[in-house]
Amino acid sequence: MTNFILVPGMWLGGWAWDAVATRLREAGHDVTALSLDLTADATLDTHIEQVTSAVDDAVDVVLVGHSYGGLPVRGAADRLPDSVARVIYVDSGPVPDGMSQADMGGPPTVDGAFIPPPSFDPADDPVQFAGLDGMTGWISARTVPHPVASALSPLKLGSAGQPPTDLVCTTFSAAVVQQMIEEGHPFFSGLDRRDYRVHELPTGHWAMFSRPEDLATLLDAIVSGQPAAGSGQGGGSFGGRR
């Protein structure tokens, strides 16, 4: 059994992981799906503290961060090196010290202290919103604006070290991600290349909605040491996000 803590990206709550969490629990794992504080004053540090609190005194924890969720997951792993056994980034990656979500670009509009949710309509962006056909209304009804303060907050790390890392790439191919790693792209420049693997799960940016069963199967396979078919592996040679 693995202690999974699932952290969503911007605009979402723990509900976004419901389908994935159900399948992981059916596989015998313990799962906590976090809802980050999305009030106006919440910062990246607020979210890191939420993740560390969720870990509490547990050991052998696997942190899973989607998109923006990769930043608080990275920060929590840095603070709790003895508790976190592995970090899995879903269409995300271990950014370096001093980088913020805003540094990676993002939605062009800001409404006061918040960043409004996107449309989640495949017609507006067939790459990012791939696989969300028929789900746009359901997702949009549950999303909330994301606090600008957290997107502007730089990640502050105490060490470059990190636990074994898995990158689940959904909008980029594993080959493209590997190339980005080798070229030192900022999305992955904080990666410890001594122990990482890249797994390809082709879909849009929100795999927990578009391919929940496959994502859960892959997460289970990763912690079982048996990556699902189609996953690239490596640890400095071929190991790969967005």
N, C-alpha and C positions, 0 to 999 in steps of 0.2 A: 504494500500500500504506500502511496505517495501523498504527501500533504501539498496539494496544489493551492496557490493563491493566484486568482485571475484578476488582472487589473485592466479596465477598459481604457479606451482612448477618449478624445474630446467628445463632449455632448452626450455621452452615454452613462448608464449606471450599471450596477451588477447584473441587472436584468438582461443585458446584451449577451451574457454568457450562459443564459438558462439552458439552451439546448445542448451546448457543449458540456456544461457542468453535470447535467442529467446523465449523459453517456459516460462521463468519467466516474461518476458515483456507481453506475451500474457495473463498471469494470473493477470496482473495489477501492477506489481512491477517496480520500477525504478532500473536499473542495470548498474553498471560500471564494466567493465572487464579490469583490469590493465595489462599492459605489463611492467614488471620490467626491470630496466636498466641492461643489460647484457654485458656492456663494461668491460674491464680488471680491471679498478680501482673501480668498484662497490663493496660495502661492504654490510653487513646486515643492517647497519645503513642507508645506501643509500636507501635500499628497505623499511625500516620502514618509512622513511621520505616520500617516494612516497605514501605509504598507508595513512599516516596522511594528506598529501596534498589532496588526493582524498576525504577524509572525509570532509575537509574544515569546513564549519559552519553548516553542516547538523546534524540532531539529529536522535535518534532512528535508527542508522545505524547497519546493520548486516554484519559483516566481515566473508568471507568464504575463508579459506586458504587450498590449496591442497599440500600435501607433504611438500617440503621446504617452500612453501608459508605460512605454519603455523607459522614459526618463525617471519617474518615481521608482520603478523597479530597479533600475541601475543604481540609484541613490541608496535604496534600502539594502541592496546586496553589499554595497560598500560599507555600510554601517554595521551589518550583521554577518561578517564573513564566516563565523562559526556555525551559523544557523541555516544559511542558504546553500543547498547542495548543487543547484543548477538554476540557470536563468534561460528562459525561452522567450525570444522576441518574435512577435507575429507582425509581419510587415512593419518592422521597427528595427532598431539596432542600438548597440552600446555607444552612445555619443561620448565625446571626450569631456574632460573637466572644463567648465566655463561656457559650455554651449547651451543654448535654450531652444525651445520649440520654435520660437519666432525666427531663429537663425536659419531654420530649414525651410522657411517659406510657409505659406498657408493661405487661408481664406483672405480675400482682399478687403472684406468689409468688417468694421468693428462698430458695435453699437454701444457707446459709452464704455462701461467696464466689462463688456462681454463680447464674445465672438459668436455670432448667430450660427446655428447649425446649417449645413448645406442641404440641398434638396433631396439627396439620396435617390435621385431619379436617373436611371441608366440613360435616358434620352439626353440628359445634360452632360454626362461624362461617362461614356460607355466603358472606359477602362477602370476608373476608380469605383464606379457603382455597378460593375459587372456582377450578374447573378442576383440582383435585387429586384428583378421584375416581379410585380405583384406584392412586394413588401414595402414599397415606398411610403404609403400612408400609415401603415402599422409602425414603422420605425419613426417617422416624423412626429407622430402623435406622442411619442415617449421621450424624444430628445429634448434637451434644454440648452440654453446658451452656456458657453464655457468662459470662465473668468480670464480676462486678458492678463492679469497679474501673473498667473501661473505659466502662461505661454512666454512671458518676457523674462521669467526668473531663470538665471543661469544655473546649471547643474554644478554643485560643489562637491568634489570627491576628495577623500583623504588618501586614496591610494589608487594606483593604476591596476592593481590586482583584481581579479574577478573569478568567480567559480566557472566550471565548465559551461559553455554557452552554445545554444542552438538558435539558428536563425531560420524562421519559417517565412519564405518569400512567396507572396501571393500575386503581386502586381508586376514584379520583376522575375525573370528566370534565374535559376541558380547560377547559370554561367555569367549572366550580367552582374549579379551580386558579387560573385567571386572576382570579377574584373574590377568592380568598384573597390573591393577590399584591397586588392593588389595595388590599385592606383591611389590609395589613401583618401578615398572619398570621405567627407565629414560624417556622413551617416554611420560609417563603420570605423572611423579612425580611432575610436576608443576600444576597439576589439583586442582582446588578448589572443593572439594568434596561436598560442601554444595548445589550446584545447577548445576547438569549436567545430561545429558541423552546420552544413547548409541543407535545408529541406525545401523542396519545391511543391507548392500546392496552388496550382494555377486557378485564379478567380479574380475578383475585385479586391479592394482594400479591406472590406469587412467580411472576412471568411467565416466569422462566427454566425453570420446570417446566411451567407450564400452556400457554405459547405460545412455546416456544423458537425455532421457525423464524421466526415473525413478529417476535420481538424481535431476532433476528440480522439479519433483512432490514431492520428499521427502523434499527438501529445502522449498518449498511452504507450505507443511504440518507442518514443524517445526515452521515456523513463525506464522502460523495460530493456533498453539496450538493443532493441531490434527495430531500427527505423523502417518505416513503411516503404513499399516499393516506390521508386521514383525519387527518393531522397538522395541528395549528394552527401558525401561524408568527407571529413578531413580533419586536419588539425595543423594548419599551416600549409598543407599541400592542396587539399580541396576540402574544404570544410564546409554561409552565407546569409538583406533587408531593404527596407526602404526608410 
